[in-house]
């Protein structure tokens, strides 16, 4: 029985790592969208396609369909939480793609993902989660210093203040969604039902955005290819893999594996897109990365294991 459990944990870790790797390619893929595609249009197209597929996968099978129905029939507090999470999924797309366009893939992704664990800790604490530790405070300080250096010292590398602010807004949206999704999955609801509900709802919200943002670029071969990759690989496949991984992978391990996302994004930005980073910007990225590692590495615990809510901070 022990070997089987070990194999399940290895499989879950691989699923989280693959999902985070797929997320890391989002900004680079969006960079290759046709010139007429705005960031809002690209983000909306990604979720409309991916959300429709995830919703279809949830309603297409009896088990997930029943869980989805139960989510929609939850009490008033549950429905408010779902609505906020759905709005956050939508908001993340608009803020993230705009940030990447303004300040580059490497900086935009690392700031968005780097701020998410910090913001997740705050939201978790304010909504009944564990008390914030000294480790969390130190990580928060490092992340703030890193973002400050990126804003004040990275202008030569093309860092945009507006882009960094949008990346931070994306981090907040992601943190809200992450806490809600992780709590639902850790309470026993299947990942298909959770992802289908959240992303299907976000697809409905973003459909008008897609319509009013001149979606003619979707008719080109390049536009279709980019949308298909973003919708299928970085949304459907990535989020199902991450949700499956949360079944067996402890939260600290999942968060650590999730660091593959900013790592992949930064490498793709530097190698594929030819982005150049100054020494100051590199220091900022290192500080944000150190904050992520500090939050991810588990400390000594004499009580029960950390809550799974923290797992949602990656991705």
PyMOL commands that set and color helices and strands:
alter all, ss='L'
color gray80, all
select helices_A, chain A and resi 2-24+26-31+39-59+62-72+76-103+105-126+134-153+155-157+161-186+191-212+215-219+221-245+251-258+260-271+279-296+308-313
alter helices_A, ss='H'
color red, helices_A
deselect
rebuild
show_as cartoon
